[in-house]
């Protein structure tokens, strides 16, 4: 299983495990160009989204291994509190260190397709 597939699984189960992420692992987003600690910040962000959008998920996941970087292509989807839906294709680039643990995640997504989600999150 690629590192990207393991990251998608951790995000969807909200369980990062103890050996997936290296200490100090960071997550960067294309929409704000800011880095944040992957654990706990990224897991907590997904948990916060699920409180508002219980069916939020990463669907149609395809992963590709390219050595120390693996990729996940997927579609973010969910049903907003008012009943509307959102859908946004996205990509994760997952960088691993020499020990195979994740050291950096980069997420690329068009926030215009997530406007309804961001509005619901306040």
Buried (B, 14 or more C-beta within 10 A) or exposed (E): EBBBBBBBBBBBEEEBEEEBBBEEBBBBBEEEEEBBBBBEEBBEBBEEBBEBBEEBBBEEBEBEBEEEBBBBBBBBBBEBEEEEEBEBEBBBBBBBEEEEBBBBBBBBBEEEBBEBBEEBBE
